[in-house]
Amino acid sequence: MNEGVEIASDVATGPGSAITRQVSNGLLIRSAVLTLLAGTGFSASDARP
C-alpha cells in the first residue's frame, strides 16, 4: 500500500480502516500457499506471527 499515492494517509490509518490487517492476513495466506506448493510440510501453527 502506498499511502499518499494509492490512498490518502488519513483514510489508510483511520479508526475504521482494516487495510493493515488485510495486508498482514494476505501475506500469511500467500506464504501458506507457497509453502504447500513447495511441499515442505506446512502446518497451521507455522503461519501464526
Biopython code that builds the backbone (N, CA, C, O; Angstrom):
import numpy as np
from Bio.PDB.StructureBuilder import StructureBuilder

atoms = [
    (1, "MET", "N", (0.854, -1.166, 0.000)),
    (1, "MET", "CA", (0.000, 0.000, 0.000)),
    (1, "MET", "C", (0.898, 1.227, 0.000)),
    (1, "MET", "O", (1.824, 1.337, 0.804)),
    (2, "ASN", "N", (0.615, 2.130, -0.898)),
    (2, "ASN", "CA", (1.379, 3.375, -0.989)),
    (2, "ASN", "C", (0.532, 4.527, -0.460)),
    (2, "ASN", "O", (-0.251, 5.132, -1.192)),
    (3, "GLU", "N", (0.707, 4.811, 0.820)),
    (3, "GLU", "CA", (-0.055, 5.903, 1.422)),
    (3, "GLU", "C", (0.311, 7.214, 0.751)),
    (3, "GLU", "O", (1.483, 7.500, 0.509)),
    (4, "GLY", "N", (-0.697, 7.995, 0.457)),
    (4, "GLY", "CA", (-0.485, 9.274, -0.195)),
    (4, "GLY", "C", (-0.457, 9.162, -1.714)),
    (4, "GLY", "O", (-0.557, 10.177, -2.403)),
    (5, "VAL", "N", (-0.322, 7.941, -2.256)),
    (5, "VAL", "CA", (-0.325, 7.736, -3.700)),
    (5, "VAL", "C", (-1.580, 6.971, -4.094)),
    (5, "VAL", "O", (-2.399, 7.468, -4.867)),
    (6, "GLU", "N", (-1.730, 5.762, -3.563)),
    (6, "GLU", "CA", (-2.898, 4.926, -3.872)),
    (6, "GLU", "C", (-4.095, 5.272, -3.001)),
    (6, "GLU", "O", (-5.244, 5.127, -3.418)),
    (7, "ILE", "N", (-3.814, 5.728, -1.792)),
    (7, "ILE", "CA", (-4.870, 6.023, -0.823)),
    (7, "ILE", "C", (-4.365, 7.111, 0.120)),
    (7, "ILE", "O", (-3.184, 7.147, 0.465)),
    (8, "ALA", "N", (-5.262, 7.988, 0.530)),
    (8, "ALA", "CA", (-4.877, 9.062, 1.448)),
    (8, "ALA", "C", (-4.446, 8.472, 2.789)),
    (8, "ALA", "O", (-5.045, 7.514, 3.277)),
    (9, "SER", "N", (-3.412, 9.047, 3.371)),
    (9, "SER", "CA", (-2.870, 8.537, 4.636)),
    (9, "SER", "C", (-3.905, 8.504, 5.747)),
    (9, "SER", "O", (-3.965, 7.540, 6.510)),
    (10, "ASP", "N", (-4.721, 9.549, 5.845)),
    (10, "ASP", "CA", (-5.723, 9.578, 6.916)),
    (10, "ASP", "C", (-6.798, 8.511, 6.732)),
    (10, "ASP", "O", (-7.367, 8.036, 7.715)),
    (11, "VAL", "N", (-7.082, 8.132, 5.504)),
    (11, "VAL", "CA", (-8.048, 7.056, 5.245)),
    (11, "VAL", "C", (-7.417, 5.703, 5.580)),
    (11, "VAL", "O", (-8.063, 4.847, 6.184)),
    (12, "ALA", "N", (-6.162, 5.514, 5.191)),
    (12, "ALA", "CA", (-5.469, 4.238, 5.415)),
    (12, "ALA", "C", (-5.284, 3.933, 6.894)),
    (12, "ALA", "O", (-5.366, 2.774, 7.303)),
    (13, "THR", "N", (-5.038, 4.949, 7.690)),
    (13, "THR", "CA", (-4.742, 4.728, 9.111)),
    (13, "THR", "C", (-5.879, 5.148, 10.034)),
    (13, "THR", "O", (-5.714, 5.165, 11.254)),
    (14, "GLY", "N", (-7.029, 5.486, 9.461)),
    (14, "GLY", "CA", (-8.175, 5.925, 10.257)),
    (14, "GLY", "C", (-8.721, 4.823, 11.151)),
    (14, "GLY", "O", (-8.378, 3.654, 10.972)),
    (15, "PRO", "N", (-9.562, 5.179, 12.104)),
    (15, "PRO", "CA", (-10.087, 4.212, 13.075)),
    (15, "PRO", "C", (-10.944, 3.101, 12.451)),
    (15, "PRO", "O", (-11.046, 2.013, 13.017)),
    (16, "GLY", "N", (-11.553, 3.365, 11.305)),
    (16, "GLY", "CA", (-12.390, 2.352, 10.663)),
    (16, "GLY", "C", (-11.662, 1.541, 9.605)),
    (16, "GLY", "O", (-12.265, 0.697, 8.942)),
    (17, "SER", "N", (-10.380, 1.790, 9.446)),
    (17, "SER", "CA", (-9.617, 1.130, 8.388)),
    (17, "SER", "C", (-9.206, -0.290, 8.777)),
    (17, "SER", "O", (-8.752, -0.535, 9.894)),
    (18, "ALA", "N", (-9.372, -1.213, 7.841)),
    (18, "ALA", "CA", (-8.953, -2.606, 8.047)),
    (18, "ALA", "C", (-7.811, -2.965, 7.106)),
    (18, "ALA", "O", (-7.454, -4.137, 6.984)),
    (19, "ILE", "N", (-7.237, -1.971, 6.442)),
    (19, "ILE", "CA", (-6.237, -2.208, 5.411)),
    (19, "ILE", "C", (-4.999, -2.909, 5.957)),
    (19, "ILE", "O", (-4.545, -3.890, 5.369)),
    (20, "THR", "N", (-4.449, -2.437, 7.053)),
    (20, "THR", "CA", (-3.240, -3.045, 7.606)),
    (20, "THR", "C", (-3.466, -4.506, 7.969)),
    (20, "THR", "O", (-2.618, -5.354, 7.692)),
    (21, "ARG", "N", (-4.599, -4.801, 8.585)),
    (21, "ARG", "CA", (-4.929, -6.186, 8.946)),
    (21, "ARG", "C", (-5.095, -7.044, 7.696)),
    (21, "ARG", "O", (-4.633, -8.185, 7.658)),
    (22, "GLN", "N", (-5.750, -6.502, 6.680)),
    (22, "GLN", "CA", (-5.949, -7.244, 5.437)),
    (22, "GLN", "C", (-4.626, -7.529, 4.742)),
    (22, "GLN", "O", (-4.435, -8.619, 4.202)),
    (23, "VAL", "N", (-3.725, -6.578, 4.748)),
    (23, "VAL", "CA", (-2.406, -6.771, 4.138)),
    (23, "VAL", "C", (-1.639, -7.859, 4.894)),
    (23, "VAL", "O", (-1.013, -8.718, 4.272)),
    (24, "SER", "N", (-1.681, -7.831, 6.218)),
    (24, "SER", "CA", (-0.990, -8.851, 7.027)),
    (24, "SER", "C", (-1.563, -10.239, 6.770)),
    (24, "SER", "O", (-0.816, -11.201, 6.588)),
    (25, "ASN", "N", (-2.894, -10.341, 6.755)),
    (25, "ASN", "CA", (-3.526, -11.632, 6.503)),
    (25, "ASN", "C", (-3.202, -12.143, 5.107)),
    (25, "ASN", "O", (-2.978, -13.339, 4.918)),
    (26, "GLY", "N", (-3.177, -11.249, 4.136)),
    (26, "GLY", "CA", (-2.848, -11.639, 2.765)),
    (26, "GLY", "C", (-1.448, -12.213, 2.664)),
    (26, "GLY", "O", (-1.221, -13.180, 1.938)),
    (27, "LEU", "N", (-0.508, -11.623, 3.388)),
    (27, "LEU", "CA", (0.864, -12.126, 3.395)),
    (27, "LEU", "C", (0.917, -13.531, 3.984)),
    (27, "LEU", "O", (1.607, -14.397, 3.447)),
    (28, "LEU", "N", (0.200, -13.769, 5.077)),
    (28, "LEU", "CA", (0.178, -15.094, 5.689)),
    (28, "LEU", "C", (-0.420, -16.135, 4.746)),
    (28, "LEU", "O", (0.085, -17.253, 4.641)),
    (29, "ILE", "N", (-1.492, -15.762, 4.067)),
    (29, "ILE", "CA", (-2.143, -16.693, 3.134)),
    (29, "ILE", "C", (-1.213, -17.015, 1.973)),
    (29, "ILE", "O", (-1.068, -18.181, 1.605)),
    (30, "ARG", "N", (-0.587, -16.005, 1.395)),
    (30, "ARG", "CA", (0.336, -16.256, 0.270)),
    (30, "ARG", "C", (1.499, -17.127, 0.711)),
    (30, "ARG", "O", (1.911, -18.023, -0.026)),
    (31, "SER", "N", (2.029, -16.883, 1.886)),
    (31, "SER", "CA", (3.127, -17.709, 2.399)),
    (31, "SER", "C", (2.694, -19.154, 2.590)),
    (31, "SER", "O", (3.438, -20.077, 2.259)),
    (32, "ALA", "N", (1.497, -19.352, 3.122)),
    (32, "ALA", "CA", (0.983, -20.703, 3.342)),
    (32, "ALA", "C", (0.802, -21.442, 2.021)),
    (32, "ALA", "O", (1.176, -22.609, 1.904)),
    (33, "VAL", "N", (0.236, -20.774, 1.036)),
    (33, "VAL", "CA", (0.026, -21.404, -0.270)),
    (33, "VAL", "C", (1.354, -21.770, -0.909)),
    (33, "VAL", "O", (1.502, -22.874, -1.432)),
    (34, "LEU", "N", (2.316, -20.870, -0.878)),
    (34, "LEU", "CA", (3.629, -21.161, -1.461)),
    (34, "LEU", "C", (4.312, -22.322, -0.747)),
    (34, "LEU", "O", (4.961, -23.150, -1.386)),
    (35, "THR", "N", (4.168, -22.385, 0.572)),
    (35, "THR", "CA", (4.748, -23.481, 1.332)),
    (35, "THR", "C", (4.103, -24.807, 0.957)),
    (35, "THR", "O", (4.792, -25.812, 0.779)),
    (36, "LEU", "N", (2.780, -24.805, 0.839)),
    (36, "LEU", "CA", (2.074, -26.027, 0.437)),
    (36, "LEU", "C", (2.501, -26.466, -0.965)),
    (36, "LEU", "O", (2.719, -27.653, -1.207)),
    (37, "LEU", "N", (2.618, -25.516, -1.877)),
    (37, "LEU", "CA", (3.023, -25.846, -3.243)),
    (37, "LEU", "C", (4.461, -26.373, -3.296)),
    (37, "LEU", "O", (4.796, -27.206, -4.139)),
    (38, "ALA", "N", (5.290, -25.885, -2.402)),
    (38, "ALA", "CA", (6.680, -26.324, -2.360)),
    (38, "ALA", "C", (6.814, -27.688, -1.688)),
    (38, "ALA", "O", (7.853, -28.338, -1.802)),
    (39, "GLY", "N", (5.753, -28.127, -0.979)),
    (39, "GLY", "CA", (5.754, -29.439, -0.342)),
    (39, "GLY", "C", (6.701, -29.549, 0.835)),
    (39, "GLY", "O", (7.360, -30.574, 1.010)),
    (40, "THR", "N", (6.775, -28.506, 1.640)),
    (40, "THR", "CA", (7.705, -28.505, 2.768)),
    (40, "THR", "C", (7.055, -28.845, 4.094)),
    (40, "THR", "O", (7.637, -28.575, 5.144)),
    (41, "GLY", "N", (5.864, -29.431, 4.079)),
    (41, "GLY", "CA", (5.234, -29.888, 5.318)),
    (41, "GLY", "C", (4.671, -28.781, 6.170)),
    (41, "GLY", "O", (4.901, -28.762, 7.379)),
    (42, "PHE", "N", (3.950, -27.870, 5.588)),
    (42, "PHE", "CA", (3.335, -26.758, 6.295)),
    (42, "PHE", "C", (2.299, -27.234, 7.297)),
    (42, "PHE", "O", (1.549, -28.172, 7.023)),
    (43, "SER", "N", (2.253, -26.590, 8.463)),
    (43, "SER", "CA", (1.164, -26.828, 9.401)),
    (43, "SER", "C", (0.580, -25.480, 9.792)),
    (43, "SER", "O", (1.271, -24.465, 9.714)),
    (44, "ALA", "N", (-0.668, -25.452, 10.206)),
    (44, "ALA", "CA", (-1.354, -24.203, 10.504)),
    (44, "ALA", "C", (-0.633, -23.406, 11.584)),
    (44, "ALA", "O", (-0.645, -22.176, 11.533)),
    (45, "SER", "N", (-0.015, -24.049, 12.546)),
    (45, "SER", "CA", (0.662, -23.315, 13.620)),
    (45, "SER", "C", (1.904, -22.580, 13.111)),
    (45, "SER", "O", (2.376, -21.649, 13.765)),
    (46, "ASP", "N", (2.434, -22.979, 11.968)),
    (46, "ASP", "CA", (3.595, -22.296, 11.402)),
    (46, "ASP", "C", (3.236, -20.906, 10.852)),
    (46, "ASP", "O", (4.118, -20.058, 10.715)),
    (47, "ALA", "N", (1.977, -20.665, 10.542)),
    (47, "ALA", "CA", (1.549, -19.424, 9.904)),
    (47, "ALA", "C", (1.293, -18.302, 10.888)),
    (47, "ALA", "O", (1.150, -17.152, 10.471)),
    (48, "ARG", "N", (1.231, -18.582, 12.138)),
    (48, "ARG", "CA", (0.913, -17.542, 13.131)),
    (48, "ARG", "C", (2.130, -16.683, 13.410)),
    (48, "ARG", "O", (3.236, -17.187, 13.606)),
    (49, "PRO", "N", (1.903, -15.342, 13.426)),
    (49, "PRO", "CA", (3.042, -14.426, 13.667)),
    (49, "PRO", "C", (3.546, -14.486, 15.083)),
    (49, "PRO", "O", (4.491, -13.780, 15.433)),
]
sb = StructureBuilder()
sb.init_structure("model")
sb.init_model(0)
sb.init_chain("A")
sb.init_seg("    ")
for serial, (resi, resn, name, xyz) in enumerate(atoms, 1):
    if name == "N":
        sb.init_residue(resn, " ", resi, " ")
    sb.init_atom(name, np.array(xyz, "f"), 0.0, 1.0, " ", f" {name:<3s}", serial, name[0])
structure = sb.get_structure()
